[in-house]
Amino acid sequence: NFPVAKFQTTSALVVSNAAEGTPNVKITGDFTLRGITRMITFPAVVAMKPDGSGLAAQAILDLDRTEFGSIYGSGRFFRRLGQHVVNDLFHLHLKIHADRERVS
């Protein structure tokens, strides 16, 4: 019923004094899953591509699926699930490559 998840960035703040290879940008935005939108904030590593053609970014997030209406098998909503309990957290690993727009 909900084939698309969406993230709309509202701000990206540079983390001062971040060591190389560690999260250097704090990204905030609206994440929509299953038709429910929540504001989320997460750290990301953002760097210029070696050839200068654009940016690469990477982030790892742990989100609670129950906040987006997915309660199937959740131990917080159902009792006596035994081995059928489903973890409420899901792990999302983002990798983004953005190229500079070429102007002719």
C-alpha positions in Angstrom: 0.0 0.0 0.0 2.9 2.4 0.6 5.6 1.7 -2.0 7.5 5.0 -1.6 9.4 6.6 1.3 10.4 10.3 1.0 12.9 12.6 2.7 12.8 16.3 2.3 15.8 18.2 3.7 15.0 21.3 5.7 18.5 22.2 6.9 22.1 21.0 6.8 24.4 22.4 9.4 28.2 22.0 9.2 29.7 20.4 12.4 32.7 22.6 13.3 36.0 20.8 14.2 34.8 17.4 12.8 37.7 15.0 12.2 38.2 13.7 8.7 36.0 10.7 8.0 33.6 11.5 10.9 30.1 13.1 10.6 30.7 16.7 9.5 27.1 17.7 8.7 23.9 17.5 10.8 20.9 17.1 8.5 17.3 17.7 9.5 14.3 17.1 7.4 10.8 15.5 7.0 10.8 11.7 6.5 7.6 10.2 5.2 6.9 6.5 5.5 3.5 4.7 5.2 1.9 8.2 4.7 3.1 9.5 8.0 5.7 12.3 8.2 8.1 12.9 11.1 10.9 15.4 11.4 14.3 13.6 11.9 17.8 14.8 12.4 20.9 12.7 11.8 24.7 13.1 11.4 26.3 12.5 7.9 29.7 12.4 6.4 29.8 14.8 3.4 32.8 15.2 1.1 33.7 16.6 -2.3 34.3 13.8 -4.8 38.1 13.5 -5.6 37.6 14.8 -9.2 35.6 17.8 -8.0 32.5 16.7 -10.0 30.1 16.8 -7.0 29.5 15.6 -3.5 29.2 12.2 -1.8 27.4 11.7 1.5 26.8 8.8 3.8 24.7 8.4 6.9 23.4 5.5 9.1 20.0 5.9 10.9 18.0 3.7 13.3 14.3 4.6 13.1 11.4 3.2 15.0 8.9 1.7 12.5 6.0 2.0 15.1 6.2 5.8 14.8 5.1 5.4 11.2 2.2 3.1 11.9 3.9 -0.3 11.4 3.0 -2.2 14.6 2.9 -5.8 13.2 4.7 -8.1 15.7 5.7 -5.3 18.0 6.3 -6.3 21.6 5.0 -2.9 22.7 1.6 -3.4 21.1 1.1 -7.2 21.4 1.7 -9.7 24.2 2.8 -13.3 24.0 4.5 -13.1 20.6 7.3 -15.4 21.7 9.7 -16.0 18.8 7.4 -14.1 16.5 8.3 -10.6 17.8 9.6 -8.2 15.2 12.2 -5.5 16.1 10.7 -2.0 16.3 13.9 -0.4 15.0 15.0 -0.6 11.4 18.5 0.3 10.2 18.8 2.6 7.2 22.2 3.2 5.5 22.2 6.1 3.1 24.7 6.7 0.3 24.2 9.7 -1.9 26.1 10.9 -4.9 25.4 14.3 -6.3 26.9 15.6 -9.5 27.4 19.2 -10.3 25.1 20.5 -13.0 26.9 20.8 -16.3 26.2 24.2 -18.0 26.9 24.5 -21.7 
